[in-house]
């Protein structure tokens, strides 16, 4: 009668086989094509506001008057942001919800950055705040709501400088827009 293997030997053998199979698959995947950064459209998400994010169509081209080189471009007229790399290629573009105070067209730099959540002037918990200018006594900054919601309609006469982004776009801008990054505002 053949000798019987203990159960721990079977479990060990199966574990070693599984690890070997995963290793082979990982090596094969590493040798295949790799994704590159590209402009992406965030997936729709639930919103606390009655105003849904505008539908995206074809990506809008970077405004011609936005300069050259690595920069964040914000169009006041289009309510859109572009993340442009050093070779002038668009890495990401997305719609935003502007505050009630628009920055003047010009070149600015990302100054103070605050990642920790705080309460915005509209009463919403926001994070990943990137200040770049002050207009009419109001700080203008990019941020996203902690819960990913769109901003509520502003109170009558309220001055808000927050340019609100969807959560995924806020994450991308936070990674791209380090302190000192140029912010070009166009009409």
C-alpha positions as CSV (number, residue, x, y, z in Angstrom):
1,X,0.0,0.0,0.0
2,X,1.5,3.4,-1.0
3,X,2.4,5.8,1.8
4,X,-0.1,8.6,2.4
5,X,1.1,12.2,2.4
6,X,0.1,14.3,5.4
7,X,-2.5,17.1,4.8
8,X,0.1,19.8,5.5
9,X,2.2,18.5,2.6
10,X,-0.7,18.8,0.2
11,X,-1.5,22.3,1.4
12,X,2.2,23.3,1.1
13,X,2.4,21.9,-2.4
14,X,-0.7,23.6,-3.6
15,X,0.4,26.9,-2.1
16,X,3.8,26.7,-3.8
17,X,2.1,25.8,-7.1
18,X,-0.3,28.8,-6.8
19,X,2.6,31.2,-6.0
20,X,4.5,29.9,-9.0
21,X,1.5,30.4,-11.3
22,X,0.9,33.9,-10.0
23,X,4.7,34.7,-10.5
24,X,4.6,33.4,-14.1
25,X,1.5,35.5,-14.9
26,X,3.0,38.6,-13.3
27,X,6.2,38.2,-15.4
28,X,4.1,37.8,-18.5
29,X,2.0,40.8,-17.7
30,X,5.1,42.9,-17.0
31,X,6.4,42.1,-20.5
32,X,3.1,43.2,-22.2
33,X,2.0,46.7,-23.1
34,X,1.8,49.3,-20.4
35,X,-0.9,52.0,-20.1
36,X,0.2,55.6,-20.5
37,X,-1.3,58.6,-18.8
38,X,-4.2,60.0,-20.8
39,X,-7.1,62.4,-20.4
40,X,-9.8,60.5,-18.6
41,X,-13.4,61.2,-17.9
42,X,-14.5,60.6,-14.3
43,X,-17.2,58.1,-13.7
44,X,-20.6,59.5,-12.7
45,X,-21.1,59.6,-9.0
46,X,-23.9,60.5,-6.6
47,X,-24.1,64.1,-5.9
48,X,-25.4,65.9,-2.8
49,X,-26.4,68.9,-5.1
50,X,-29.2,69.2,-7.5
51,X,-26.8,70.3,-10.2
52,X,-25.1,67.3,-11.9
53,X,-21.8,67.6,-13.6
54,X,-22.1,68.7,-17.2
55,X,-21.9,65.9,-19.7
56,X,-18.5,65.6,-21.5
57,X,-18.2,65.4,-25.2
58,X,-14.9,65.4,-27.1
59,X,-12.0,66.8,-25.0
60,X,-11.7,70.5,-25.6
61,X,-8.3,71.7,-26.9
62,X,-6.0,73.7,-24.6
63,X,-6.6,77.4,-25.2
64,X,-4.0,78.8,-27.6
65,X,-3.4,81.9,-25.4
66,X,-2.5,79.7,-22.3
67,X,1.3,79.8,-22.8
68,X,3.7,76.9,-23.0
69,X,5.4,74.4,-20.7
70,X,4.1,72.5,-17.7
71,X,1.1,74.3,-16.3
72,X,-2.5,74.1,-15.0
73,X,-4.8,76.0,-17.3
74,X,-8.2,77.3,-16.1
75,X,-10.7,78.8,-18.5
76,X,-13.2,81.1,-16.7
77,X,-15.5,81.0,-19.8
78,X,-15.5,77.3,-20.3
79,X,-15.4,76.3,-16.5
80,X,-12.6,73.8,-17.5
81,X,-9.2,72.9,-16.3
82,X,-6.3,71.3,-18.3
83,X,-3.2,69.7,-16.8
84,X,-0.5,70.3,-19.4
85,X,3.0,68.6,-19.2
86,X,6.3,70.1,-20.2
87,X,6.0,68.9,-23.8
88,X,2.6,70.8,-24.1
89,X,0.6,67.6,-24.1
90,X,-2.7,67.6,-22.2
91,X,-2.5,64.9,-19.5
92,X,-6.1,65.5,-18.3
93,X,-8.9,67.9,-18.9
94,X,-12.2,68.3,-16.9
95,X,-15.1,70.5,-16.2
96,X,-15.3,72.4,-12.8
97,X,-17.8,74.3,-10.8
98,X,-16.6,77.9,-10.3
99,X,-17.0,80.0,-7.3
100,X,-18.8,83.4,-7.5
101,X,-15.5,85.3,-7.7
102,X,-13.5,84.7,-10.9
103,X,-9.7,85.3,-11.0
104,X,-8.5,87.8,-13.6
105,X,-6.8,86.3,-16.7
106,X,-3.0,86.0,-16.1
107,X,-0.3,83.8,-14.8
108,X,-0.1,82.7,-11.2
109,X,1.6,80.0,-9.1
110,X,0.3,77.4,-6.8
111,X,1.1,78.7,-3.3
112,X,-0.3,77.2,-0.2
113,X,-1.6,73.7,-0.4
114,X,-3.8,72.1,2.3
115,X,-4.6,68.4,2.0
116,X,-6.5,68.0,5.3
117,X,-10.3,68.5,5.2
118,X,-11.7,71.8,6.3
119,X,-15.1,73.5,5.9
120,X,-15.3,75.7,2.7
121,X,-17.1,79.0,2.6
122,X,-20.1,77.2,1.3
123,X,-20.3,75.0,4.4
124,X,-19.1,71.9,2.5
125,X,-16.2,69.8,3.8
126,X,-13.4,70.2,1.2
127,X,-9.9,68.8,0.8
128,X,-6.8,69.1,-1.4
129,X,-7.0,72.9,-1.5
130,X,-4.6,74.7,-3.8
131,X,-4.5,78.5,-3.4
132,X,-3.2,80.5,-6.4
133,X,-4.5,84.1,-6.1
134,X,-6.7,86.5,-4.3
135,X,-9.4,88.5,-6.0
136,X,-11.6,91.2,-4.4
137,X,-10.4,90.1,-1.0
138,X,-11.3,86.5,-1.6
139,X,-8.8,83.7,-1.9
140,X,-9.2,81.7,-5.2
141,X,-8.3,78.0,-4.9
142,X,-9.0,74.6,-6.5
143,X,-10.6,72.0,-4.1
144,X,-12.8,69.0,-4.1
145,X,-15.6,68.0,-1.7
146,X,-14.6,65.2,0.7
147,X,-17.7,63.3,-0.3
148,X,-17.2,64.1,-4.0
149,X,-20.4,66.1,-4.3
150,X,-20.9,69.2,-6.4
151,X,-21.2,72.5,-4.5
152,X,-24.6,73.8,-3.4
153,X,-25.9,77.0,-5.0
154,X,-24.2,80.0,-3.3
155,X,-26.2,82.2,-0.9
156,X,-27.3,85.5,-2.4
157,X,-24.4,87.9,-2.5
158,X,-21.9,85.3,-1.2
159,X,-18.4,85.7,-2.4
160,X,-16.8,82.3,-2.9
161,X,-13.4,81.7,-4.6
162,X,-13.5,77.9,-4.5
163,X,-13.2,76.2,-7.9
164,X,-14.7,72.8,-7.1
165,X,-13.6,69.7,-8.8
166,X,-15.0,66.2,-8.9
167,X,-13.1,63.9,-6.5
168,X,-11.1,61.9,-9.1
169,X,-10.0,65.2,-10.8
170,X,-9.2,66.7,-7.5
171,X,-6.8,63.8,-6.8
172,X,-5.2,64.2,-10.3
173,X,-4.7,68.0,-9.8
174,X,-3.3,67.5,-6.3
175,X,-0.6,65.2,-7.7
176,X,0.1,67.4,-10.7
177,X,-0.1,70.9,-9.1
178,X,2.8,71.0,-6.6
179,X,3.8,74.3,-4.9
180,X,5.1,76.7,-7.5
181,X,3.3,75.1,-10.5
182,X,2.1,77.7,-13.0
183,X,-1.6,78.3,-13.1
184,X,-2.7,80.2,-16.3
185,X,-6.1,81.7,-16.2
186,X,-7.8,82.6,-19.5
187,X,-11.1,84.2,-20.3
